[in-house]
C-alpha cells in the first residue's frame, strides 16, 4: 500500500498543476472581460451624454462677428431641416410606391 501512495503523488501533482493552470487562465480571461466591459461602459456613457456632442461656442470680440456666426449657424440648421424633410418625403414616397 505504501508503494501505491508514492505512485499517486506525481499523478496528484500533475492534476493539481492542470487545475491551477485552468484557474489562472479563467482569472485572466475574466479580468480581460471586465476591462473590456468597462471600456464599453465609458464609450456608451459618452454616446448618451448630450454635453459630449455640444459644439463649443465661439467667443467673439465684436458684436458684428457674433451676428455673422449666429446667422451662419442658423443657415446650417435650416439646411439640415430642409435635407431631413426631403429625406422623409422621399422615404414616404418610396413606401407608398411599394
WOPEKA-V196507 format. One record per residue. N is the residue number from 1. RES is the residue in three letters. D_CENTER is the distance of its C-alpha to the mean C-alpha in Angstrom with 1 decimal. Layout:
BEGIN
n->(N & N)
res->(RES & RES)
d_center->(D_CENTER & D_CENTER)
END
This chain:
BEGIN
n->(1 & 2 & 3 & 4 & 5 & 6 & 7 & 8 & 9 & 10 & 11 & 12 & 13 & 14 & 15 & 16 & 17 & 18 & 19 & 20 & 21 & 22 & 23 & 24 & 25 & 26 & 27 & 28 & 29 & 30 & 31 & 32 & 33 & 34 & 35 & 36 & 37 & 38 & 39 & 40 & 41 & 42 & 43 & 44 & 45 & 46 & 47 & 48 & 49 & 50 & 51 & 52 & 53 & 54 & 55 & 56 & 57 & 58 & 59 & 60 & 61 & 62 & 63 & 64 & 65 & 66 & 67 & 68 & 69 & 70 & 71 & 72 & 73 & 74 & 75 & 76 & 77 & 78 & 79 & 80 & 81 & 82 & 83 & 84 & 85 & 86 & 87 & 88 & 89 & 90 & 91 & 92 & 93 & 94 & 95 & 96 & 97 & 98)
res->(UNK & UNK & UNK & UNK & UNK & UNK & UNK & UNK & UNK & UNK & UNK & UNK & UNK & UNK & UNK & UNK & UNK & UNK & UNK & UNK & UNK & UNK & UNK & UNK & UNK & UNK & UNK & UNK & UNK & UNK & UNK & UNK & UNK & UNK & UNK & UNK & UNK & UNK & UNK & UNK & UNK & UNK & UNK & UNK & UNK & UNK & UNK & UNK & UNK & UNK & UNK & UNK & UNK & UNK & UNK & UNK & UNK & UNK & UNK & UNK & UNK & UNK & UNK & UNK & UNK & UNK & UNK & UNK & UNK & UNK & UNK & UNK & UNK & UNK & UNK & UNK & UNK & UNK & UNK & UNK & UNK & UNK & UNK & UNK & UNK & UNK & UNK & UNK & UNK & UNK & UNK & UNK & UNK & UNK & UNK & UNK & UNK & UNK)
d_center->(61.4 & 60.7 & 60.0 & 57.3 & 55.5 & 55.4 & 54.1 & 51.3 & 49.9 & 48.3 & 46.8 & 45.4 & 44.1 & 42.4 & 40.8 & 39.7 & 38.1 & 36.2 & 35.0 & 33.8 & 32.1 & 30.2 & 29.3 & 28.0 & 25.9 & 24.4 & 23.7 & 22.0 & 19.8 & 19.0 & 18.2 & 15.8 & 14.1 & 14.0 & 12.6 & 9.8 & 9.0 & 9.4 & 6.9 & 4.2 & 6.5 & 6.7 & 3.6 & 4.7 & 8.0 & 8.1 & 7.6 & 10.4 & 12.4 & 15.2 & 16.5 & 13.6 & 14.9 & 18.5 & 20.6 & 22.8 & 26.4 & 28.9 & 31.8 & 35.0 & 38.5 & 40.5 & 40.5 & 41.1 & 37.9 & 36.0 & 37.7 & 36.9 & 33.2 & 33.1 & 35.0 & 32.6 & 29.6 & 31.5 & 32.3 & 28.7 & 27.8 & 30.9 & 30.0 & 26.6 & 28.3 & 30.9 & 28.5 & 26.6 & 30.0 & 31.2 & 28.2 & 28.8 & 32.5 & 31.9 & 29.7 & 32.4 & 35.1 & 33.5 & 33.1 & 36.8 & 37.9 & 36.2)
END
